[in-house]
Amino acid sequence: MTQVLSQRRVILGITGGIAAYKAAELVRTLVRAGAQVQVVMTKAAEAFVTPLTLQALSGREVKTELLDPSAEAGMGHIELARWAELLLIAPCTADTMARLAQGRGDDLLTTLALATPAPIHIAPAMNQQMWAQASTQANLTTLIQRGVTVHGPAAGEQACGDVGLGRMLEPEALHQAIEAALVSGALAGQHWLVTAGPTREAIDPVRYLSNHSSGKMGYAIARALRDAGASVTLVSGPTQLDCPDGVTRISVDSARDMLQACQGVNADGMIACAAVADFRPAEAAQTKLKKGEGDLNQITWVENPDIVATIAQSPARPRWVIGFAAETDNALANARAKLLRKGLDAVLANQVGDGVAFGTDDNHLHWVDASGDTDLGHAAKSVLADALVQRLITLTKD
Ligand code: PMT
């Protein structure tokens, strides 16, 4: 994979944590792989590692000042922001995460993060208690929702003596992640359709049948596909989530609306992550049903169309159609049955129920296709979405 980084333009932002010393090794491995690495340091980072060291390793003058008259005459912050193909902040402290989440531009690094159109990646590193803080976790969620890719942190013994989550990933792991991110323009030119969230099936003007899907898994997939260079249409049931930047969202309510919206999209690939209600009332009442008069016992339920099966079996079938299987038991066997019955290329199986998968920030997925199944592991939905997209990159190359 070494040619991937040849002449690629990476800004490495270094912030003030003990893991800053690992940034020196990271610069070395990226430069050795052919990347042009521009190091930007915060004031606090300079307390841990000197700009001179990083200048020697990167072969470029390290940038530290937002308002530097000599730099502004040459490569000022806006030019630098435009120059970058990728901005990696490693280590990224809790303070920097907070400043990024707030959209602050009070030093060169945060200003670059605001001004660059390039994808932003961070490798958090901090004490485990700081990582676990609700404020840090809220900032993390905000950053992920805005399209920032987060690598780590890893668990283990920390410089302060604590043990837990908060260690920066090793330089080699970050190097590989950056290579994968830059190669991931691999889906450029492809159009992917993603369904996400629940559907709502109207019973009367005030009631509906639905489920606990939050949309988080499907939105994470849409974001990961976008990061891989695909153009993405997200057909979404009602959720509380913001649409990832650069993704086209079509908002729908019912399963029939969702099918209609999907049929209007001409896609190369489809990922059906929505939790579609299997049934709906044959007719939604025009006025509120009265519980005292037994109206609610009189509802006739009819089956909804199977959206992913309809698309997979239509003449306008996208080249790749991938479904999910939400199962409370026998997840793999049931996923295999769905793969065949619905005519899909692959199914992502997840165990659901008891507060698992629906509504959570993490999940555990198995990829199931005609050749068998692969455990993608238990991780944050954003991480699983990236792993899924890496498989799609391989799939679409075959
Ligand atoms: O939204 P989150 O809170 O993040 O939760 C994520 C999730 C648990 C909803 C997600 O990971 C998931 O499992 N989505 C599929 C849910 C589901 O409805 O699974 P199913 O096994 O009932 O359906 C199998 C497949 O057929 C799915 O791809 C589903 O989108 C599709 N389907 C089902 C019924 C239907 N009428 N039309 C469909 O297209």
Boltz pocket constraint, residues with backbone or C-beta under 6 A from the ligand:
constraints:
  - pocket:
      binder: B
      contacts: [[A, 195], [A, 197], [A, 212], [A, 213], [A, 214], [A, 215], [A, 216], [A, 217], [A, 218], [A, 255], [A, 272], [A, 273], [A, 274], [A, 275], [A, 276], [A, 277], [A, 278], [A, 304], [A, 305], [A, 306], [A, 307], [A, 308], [A, 309], [A, 322], [A, 323], [A, 324], [A, 325], [A, 326], [A, 327], [A, 338], [A, 348], [A, 350], [A, 352], [A, 356], [A, 357], [A, 358], [A, 359], [A, 360]]
      max_distance: 6.0
